[in-house]
Amino acid sequence: MRPDLNPLPQNVDSLPSPSLLVYPDRIAANIQLMLDIAGGPERLRPHVKTHKMAEVASLQIARGITQFKCATLSEVALLTRCGADDLLLAMQPAGPTIERFAQTTIENPNIRYATLVDNLDTLESIERECVRRETRLDLYLDLNCGMDRTGIKPGDEALTLCQRIAQSPSVRFAGLHAYDGHIREWDPIERADHCNREFQSVDDLASRLEAQGTPVPAIVAGGSPTFRIHAQRTTVELSPGTTLLWDFGYGDAFPDLPFQHAALLLTRVISKPAPGLLCFDLGHKAVASEMPHPRARLLGVEVDAFVSQSEEHLVVQSSQASTVSVGDAFLAIPKHICPTVALHNKAIVVTNGAAAGSWTVGARDRILD
């Protein structure tokens, strides 16, 4: 059933707004679709950044998914508590993060921890910390496949850095990491063509390394938009994240990926400041605001224009304003779910049509105790 056809929770009158709602049955369906696309749990290394919740990670672990990707030490800590076997910190560490991450590996010797590097300075910093603590870290080389956000371009310099990692007595070469979040064509054929062109340089680098005696243990490739494309490569690990909760940004952009909207926002009309205007309690603090409007798709009411948004308020123009009362509750689908989840300390769990308890968004913290 399409989530925009589902009713408000039966006990909506007892729920605060704005709040984040999660639907475990839809999350379970999304996990199953991920498994179907990947061909099995051993191919998956899903990203925890989207949901940041132990309960979602536990649902994946229960289905045999035991290796994960994360971006922060808080996410590392959450997955460690959940009992994951294999964690990749896919944000190149800097400053005290290197020390804290190395200490985490010592405290949890039964878990495999890895991170990534794209330059010699960071590699040497990690090596010094490993020597100081008498431990070894697994390192992936982060490749820039055209996104120009992080990573080193596949080529001679990348080859040399890989070989330097592989020869180090302080770290272990774990493989290559290739995130291609810039590949977003709506047409799946064009998207696949773009993805395959970009990935050729990764393949070429892996072949050169192997030919020169440096085995490549693994390649972690792609995100959600290219998930189905990389799934055709039997030699790579797949790391989608948004697929667990989904949003209308990806839902509209990639109709070939039929994941369900498993996280919605509950909002209420708090004022009708002028004819045709409705003010909702859905400001910047409740829904990710880094993108142009619409930042949330309101369900059950026509929106003719987005007038303004501030910290706590969202004002829209609606031809249906006269039929709406102050206090009326509505659901909304976020355009970008990952930063939206990070704005909420808890998510209200909806099962069998009613809210029943909550899950803590446990990996929101930046500073750990």
C-alpha positions in Angstrom: 0.0 0.0 0.0 1.3 3.4 -0.9 2.2 5.3 2.3 0.5 8.5 1.1 -2.8 6.5 1.2 -2.3 5.3 4.7 -4.2 7.1 7.5 -2.8 9.0 10.5 -2.1 6.8 13.5 -5.3 5.9 15.3 -4.0 7.5 18.5 -2.7 10.6 16.7 -4.4 12.9 19.3 -1.9 11.7 21.9 1.2 12.3 19.8 3.3 15.4 19.8 4.3 17.3 16.7 6.5 17.8 14.9 7.7 14.2 15.3 9.3 11.5 13.3 7.3 8.3 12.7 8.9 5.0 11.7 7.1 2.0 10.3 8.9 -1.3 11.1 6.9 -3.3 8.6 8.0 -1.0 5.8 11.6 -1.1 7.0 11.5 -4.9 7.0 10.1 -4.8 3.4 12.9 -2.5 2.4 15.5 -4.8 3.9 14.0 -7.7 2.0 14.2 -5.8 -1.3 17.8 -4.9 -0.5 18.6 -8.6 0.0 16.7 -9.5 -3.2 18.8 -7.0 -5.2 22.1 -7.9 -3.6 21.5 -11.6 -3.9 22.2 -12.2 -0.2 23.4 -10.6 3.0 27.1 -11.2 2.4 27.1 -8.7 -0.5 25.6 -5.9 1.7 27.4 -3.2 3.7 24.6 -0.8 4.3 25.2 2.7 5.7 23.8 3.5 9.1 23.9 7.3 8.5 20.3 7.3 7.3 18.6 6.0 10.4 21.1 6.1 13.3 18.9 3.7 15.2 19.9 0.5 17.0 16.6 -1.1 16.3 17.0 -0.7 12.5 20.5 -2.1 12.6 19.2 -5.0 14.7 16.5 -5.7 12.1 19.3 -6.0 9.5 21.5 -8.2 11.7 18.5 -10.5 12.2 18.4 -11.0 8.4 22.1 -12.0 8.3 23.6 -8.5 7.5 26.6 -8.2 9.7 28.9 -5.7 8.0 28.1 -2.0 7.9 29.3 1.4 6.8 29.2 4.5 9.0 30.3 8.1 9.1 30.9 9.0 12.7 32.3 7.6 15.9 28.8 7.7 17.4 27.6 5.4 14.6 30.6 3.1 15.2 29.6 2.9 18.9 26.0 2.2 18.1 26.9 -0.6 15.7 29.4 -2.0 18.2 26.7 -2.3 20.8 24.3 -3.9 18.3 26.8 -6.8 17.7 27.9 -6.0 14.2 30.9 -8.0 13.0 32.6 -5.7 10.5 32.5 -1.9 10.5 33.9 0.6 8.0 34.2 4.2 9.1 33.8 5.7 5.7 34.8 9.2 6.7 38.5 9.8 6.6 39.4 10.4 10.3 41.2 13.5 11.4 42.5 14.9 14.7 41.4 13.1 17.9 39.0 10.9 15.9 42.1 8.8 14.9 43.0 8.2 18.5 39.5 7.4 19.6 38.9 5.0 16.7 42.1 3.2 17.4 41.2 2.8 21.0 37.8 1.4 20.0 39.5 -1.4 18.0 41.5 -2.3 21.1 38.5 -2.4 23.3 36.5 -4.7 20.9 39.0 -7.2 19.5 36.3 -9.5 18.2 35.0 -6.9 15.8 36.7 -6.0 12.5 37.2 -2.2 12.2 38.4 -0.3 9.1 38.5 3.2 7.9 39.7 4.9 4.7 42.4 7.3 3.6 43.1 9.3 0.4 46.5 10.9 1.2 49.9 10.1 2.7 49.6 12.6 5.7 46.5 10.9 7.1 48.1 7.5 6.5 51.2 8.4 8.5 49.0 9.9 11.3 47.1 6.6 11.5 50.3 4.6 11.4 51.8 6.6 14.3 48.7 6.0 16.4 48.8 2.3 15.6 52.4 2.0 16.7 51.7 4.0 19.9 48.8 1.7 20.8 50.4 -1.5 19.5 47.4 -2.2 17.2 46.7 -2.4 13.5 43.9 -0.9 11.5 42.4 -2.0 8.2 42.5 0.8 5.6 40.6 1.2 2.3 41.9 3.7 -0.2 39.1 6.2 -0.9 38.8 6.9 -4.6 37.4 10.0 -6.3 35.3 8.6 -9.2 34.0 12.0 -10.3 32.1 13.4 -7.3 35.1 15.6 -6.3 34.1 15.5 -2.6 36.8 13.2 -1.1 39.2 10.6 -2.4 42.1 10.3 -4.7 41.7 9.9 -8.5 42.3 6.4 -9.7 45.7 6.5 -11.4 49.4 6.3 -10.7 49.3 8.3 -7.5 46.5 6.1 -6.1 48.5 3.0 -7.2 51.5 4.2 -5.3 49.5 5.0 -2.1 47.9 1.6 -2.2 51.2 -0.1 -2.4 52.5 2.1 0.5 49.5 1.0 2.6 50.0 -2.7 1.6 53.7 -2.5 2.7 53.1 -0.9 6.0 53.7 -2.9 9.2 51.2 -0.8 11.1 48.1 -1.1 8.9 46.5 -3.6 6.6 45.4 -2.8 3.0 41.6 -3.7 3.0 40.7 -2.7 -0.5 39.1 0.2 -2.4 36.2 2.4 -1.6 34.4 4.1 -4.5 31.3 6.3 -3.6 29.5 7.7 -6.7 26.8 9.9 -5.2 27.0 12.3 -8.1 25.4 9.7 -10.5 21.7 10.5 -10.4 20.2 10.2 -13.9 16.5 9.6 -13.8 16.7 7.1 -16.7 18.1 3.8 -15.3 19.9 3.1 -18.6 21.7 6.4 -18.7 22.5 6.0 -14.9 23.9 2.6 -15.5 26.0 3.8 -18.5 27.4 6.7 -16.4 28.1 4.4 -13.4 29.9 1.8 -15.6 32.0 4.5 -17.2 33.1 5.9 -13.9 33.7 2.4 -12.4 36.0 1.4 -15.2 38.8 3.4 -13.6 38.3 1.6 -10.4 38.4 -1.8 -12.2 41.6 -0.7 -14.0 43.3 0.3 -10.8 42.4 -3.0 -9.1 43.8 -4.9 -12.1 47.0 -2.9 -12.1 47.4 -3.6 -8.3 46.8 -7.3 -8.8 49.3 -7.4 -11.7 52.0 -5.8 -9.6 51.5 -8.2 -6.7 49.2 -6.2 -4.4 45.9 -8.2 -3.9 42.7 -6.1 -3.6 40.7 -7.9 -0.8 37.5 -5.9 -1.4 35.9 -3.1 -3.3 33.0 -1.2 -1.6 31.1 0.6 -4.2 28.2 3.0 -4.7 25.2 4.2 -2.6 21.5 4.0 -3.1 21.1 5.5 -6.7 23.7 3.0 -8.1 22.8 0.1 -5.8 21.1 -2.0 -8.4 23.8 -1.3 -11.0 26.7 -2.3 -8.8 24.8 -5.4 -7.7 25.5 -6.8 -11.1 29.2 -6.9 -10.2 29.8 -10.0 -8.2 33.1 -8.8 -6.9 31.9 -5.7 -5.0 30.3 -4.9 -1.6 27.2 -2.7 -1.8 26.5 0.1 0.6 23.1 1.7 0.1 21.7 3.7 3.1 18.6 5.7 2.1 17.0 2.5 0.9 16.1 1.6 4.5 13.8 4.5 5.1 13.5 6.2 1.7 12.3 9.7 0.9 10.5 11.5 -1.9 13.8 13.0 -3.2 15.0 9.6 -4.2 11.6 8.2 -4.7 10.8 10.8 -7.5 14.3 10.6 -9.0 14.6 6.8 -9.1 11.3 5.2 -9.8 13.1 2.0 -10.7 14.0 1.5 -7.0 10.6 0.7 -5.5 11.4 1.1 -1.8 8.8 2.2 0.7 8.6 5.4 2.6 9.3 4.0 6.1 9.7 7.3 7.9 7.2 10.1 7.9 6.8 13.4 9.8 3.8 14.2 11.9 2.9 17.9 11.8 -0.1 20.1 12.8 -1.5 23.4 11.6 -0.8 25.9 14.3 -2.1 29.1 12.7 -4.0 30.5 9.7 -2.4 33.9 9.6 -4.2 35.2 6.4 -6.8 33.9 3.9 -5.3 31.0 2.0 -2.4 30.5 4.3 -1.6 27.6 6.6 1.2 27.6 9.1 2.6 24.1 10.1 4.9 23.4 13.0 7.5 22.0 10.5 10.4 24.3 10.6 14.1 23.9 9.9 14.5 22.1 13.2 12.1 19.3 12.1 12.9 18.6 8.5 16.1 18.9 6.5 16.3 22.4 5.0 19.4 22.3 2.8 17.4 21.7 -0.4 15.0 24.0 -2.2 11.2 23.7 -1.5 9.4 21.4 -1.3 11.4 20.0 1.6 8.5 18.0 2.7 5.5 16.6 0.8 2.4 17.3 2.8 -0.2 14.5 2.5 -3.9 15.1 2.5 -3.8 18.9 1.7 -3.1 20.7 -1.5 -0.1 23.0 -1.4 -0.1 25.7 -4.1 3.1 27.4 -2.9 5.6 27.4 -0.1 5.6 30.9 1.3 8.2 30.7 4.1 10.1 28.5 6.5 11.9 29.4 9.7 13.2 27.5 12.7 9.8 26.3 13.9 7.3 27.3 11.2 6.4 26.4 7.7 3.9 28.6 5.9 2.2 27.4 2.7 -0.5 28.8 0.4 -3.4 26.3 -0.1 -6.6 26.5 -2.0 -8.0 24.1 0.7 -7.1 26.4 3.6 -10.7 27.2 4.4 -11.4 23.5 5.0 -8.5 23.1 7.4 -8.7 24.0 11.1 -6.0 25.0 13.5 -4.9 21.8 15.3 -5.5 19.5 12.4 -2.7 16.8 12.0 -1.1 15.7 8.7 1.7 13.4 7.6 4.6 14.6 5.4 7.3 12.7 3.5 10.7 14.4 3.8 12.6 15.2 0.7 15.9 14.2 2.4 15.5 11.7 5.1 19.1 11.3 6.4 19.6 14.8 7.9 15.9 14.9 8.9 16.3 11.9 11.2 19.3 13.5 12.8 17.1 16.4 13.9 15.0 14.1 16.1 16.1 12.4 19.3 13.4 9.8 19.2 11.2 8.2 16.5 7.6 7.2 17.3 7.0 3.6 16.2 3.8 2.9 14.3 2.6 -0.7 14.1 -0.9 -2.0 13.2 -2.1 1.5 12.5 -1.2 3.0 15.9 1.8 4.5 17.6 3.3 2.1 20.1 6.5 3.3 21.8 9.6 4.9 20.4 13.1 4.2 19.2 16.0 6.4 20.2 18.0 8.0 17.4 21.1 6.8 19.2 23.9 8.0 16.9 23.0 11.7 16.8 25.7 12.7 19.2 29.0 14.2 17.9 30.8 14.2 21.2 31.0 10.9 23.0 31.5 10.4 26.8 
